[in-house]
């Protein structure tokens, strides 16, 4: 099995070693999957931070007796996006 960190850090070296053993490695597909993984992972982390921030705002607003329905709707939307991104990230991890 190939070490994913070795592929990420020294793709050319790993491909060269595989070539010596008679294997061909699709670097274009790997690079595309890895780029998408990075993008989805970053977006997931951003969504988690936004969700956490919105949750804090709900707490502050509730303590002041303010209406929190708009913030809660935002949290629900973020949760849906987050779930979709987490699913896609899991799929990418399997493909990689």
Secondary structure, DSSP 8 states (H G I E B T S, - for coil): ---HHHHHH-HHHHHHHHHHTT----HHHHHHHHHHHHHHHHHHHHHHHHHHHHHHHHHHHHHTT---HHHHHHHHHHHHHHHHHHHHHHHHHHH-
